[in-house]
């Protein structure tokens, strides 16, 4: 019996003005990169709420890539600084949730850096492939089961205590 090779599912949020343009440049330049990434174009990386990243993981993504303009070059002046603050906080939260380093990545990629898009996508795909499937929905089911078992034990202990005091 042969086991199929794991292929990660990666969601990418790309800034319209820089990273998405660079991805387009990579395409028209026929630069080859892993097909594991599904790109969502956003007007600015600053518009990506950390909840979007958490939801991507919750819906089965094995990795999330966020690409924006280089600091100081944001089309909206300070959107990427907002992104940096939010995503540093999100990285701490993901670590606390048990999501391994390398499953979330923030990159600054200008519109002229098509080759960098290829490099980042390929590196991230290999890193996530090495980490294996995240299966956060499966972890949610396991956590729900643990909570239900804990609730049952607490209820049983409470009922036992009520009998003693009755």
Secondary structure, DSSP 8 states (H G I E B T S, - for coil): ---------EEEEEETTTHHHHHHHHHHTT----TTEEEEEES-GGG--HHHHHHHHHTT-SEEEEEE--TT--TTSSHHHHHHHHHHHHHHHHHHTT--TTSEEEEE--TT-HHHHHHHHHHHHHHHHHH----HHHHHHHHHHHHHHHHHHHHHHHHHHHHHH-
